[in-house]
Amino acid sequence: MQYTVSLVLVSKMDFLYIIFISIATTLILIILAFISLILKTFIGKSIKNPQHAPVVGTVFDQLFYFSKLHDYHTEVALKHLTFRLLAPDHSELYTTDTRNIEYILKTNFDNYSKGESNKDIIADLFGDGIFAVDGVMWKQQRKLASFEFSTRVLRDFSCSVFRKNAVKLVGVVSKFSEANKDFDVQNLLMQSALDSIFKVGFGVDLNCLEGSSKEGSAFIKAFDDSNAFTYWRYVDPIWKLKRFLNIGCEASLRNNIRLINDFVLNLISKRREQLETNQHCVSCISSLLAVADLENLYMGNISCKKG
């Protein structure tokens, strides 16, 4: 009996010892990873070199101001026209200096790509579209878009669409004013912009402002949330792991991208059917469908990564 009690006590001690060692090892690994992250962030970044833009913090500092990030950047920009935020493998440069902006966007545009880091973050949502590519692909897409919008018919059509939706926006704001209710200005402006862009681009009324289209409302929510989730990746050091495991906001992003793709491909199919039955519809997509297999082009550009 005594031997049995002793064995039970030894087994319990071994079990507690294993738990202690596991917790201690985990804590040590976390501390080492944190120290490694700090060292990679600050070492070799020429922090005190006057020839480089001043360092005002790290990209992780933005987590504390994430809900008002634009205000935070504005406050810093009032003190430094050009400044840096340090990241583990690079420095992020921010500038409001008009001379730098002209140099980057005009004078020496070809030398300033979006970079692999940015491409990796936005590729799931924007694929190889104009917002996510550089060089030859960007020039080809810009040339195609600028050609379409230079046509008289489409230019006149887009102007009338934007005017019509501006009137709708005024009406919605007036109703809120008469009812003395608060409203989200940014949300209304985005809804108005999407209504206009989709009417000009796809020839379809989303009716986001009026809220009469369930599919349109579902699309705008998916698109808005996807932008927010993509934006969050800039300050989330483990977003790739979450994407691989398909958990959290990365799982939601994947579902939203699937909804967006289905919505857009459905519009492309409808416009193709209209063209085949000779139904006239002024829009960018109608012009493109007349000369290209836009469905395959879209699926080639919008790549929803699976991993």
C-alpha positions, 0 to 999 in steps of 0.5 A: 500500500505504501509503495502504491501511494509513493508511485502515485505521488511520484507520477503527480510530481513528474506530471507537474514537472513536465507542465512547468518545463513546458510553460517555462520553455514557451515563455523563453521562446516568446521572450527570445522571439520578442528580442529577435523582433526588436533587434531586427527592427532597430539594428542597421537602420541608420537611426541617427544618420542626419542624411536619412529621414528622422525615425518617429517610431515603429510600425507597431506603434500604429496599433495604439492609434489604429482607430484614428490612424490618419489623425496620428499620421497628420499630427506627425507630418505637422512636425516632420514633412518626411519621416520613417517608421521602422519595421523588422525587415525595412523602413517605411518612409512617409512624406508630405513634402511636395517636392518629394511627392512630385519626384516619386509620382512624376519625375522618377516614377519608374524607380518607385514600385509598390514593393514586394511587401505591399504586393504580398499584403494586397494581392489576395484582394486586388490580384494583378489589378492596376492597384497592385502591379508595377511596370509593364502590367501597370502601364498596359492596364492604365493605357486601356483604362485611360483609352476607355474613359477618353471616349466621348460617349463614356465620358458623357455617360459617367458625368451624368451618372455622377451628377445623378448620384450626387443628387441622391446623396443630397436627398439622403443627407437632407432626410437625415437633417430634417429628422435631426439624426446623426449619420456617417458621412464617410459611409455615405460618400463611399456608397455614393462612389460605389453606386457611380463606379459600378454604374459606369464600370458595369452598367448596373445599379447597386443602389447602396445609398437607397439600400434597395439591392440585397446583393449590392448591400452584401457586396458593399459590406464584403468589399468594405470589410475586405479593405479593413482586413487587408489594412489590418495586415500592415500591423499584424505580424502573424497574418500569414500564419492566420491565412495559412490556418484560415482563422480569424479575420483571414478566414473572413477575408477569404469568404468576402473575396469569394463573394466579391468574385462571384458578384463581379463574375455574375455581372460579366456574364450578364453583360456578355449575354446582353451583347450576344442579344444585341442589347445596348448598354453603355459601360466600361465592361461592355466595351471591354467584352467586345474585344476581350475574354474579360471573365478569364482576364478577371480571374487571372488578375484577381487571385484568391490565394489558397493555403 
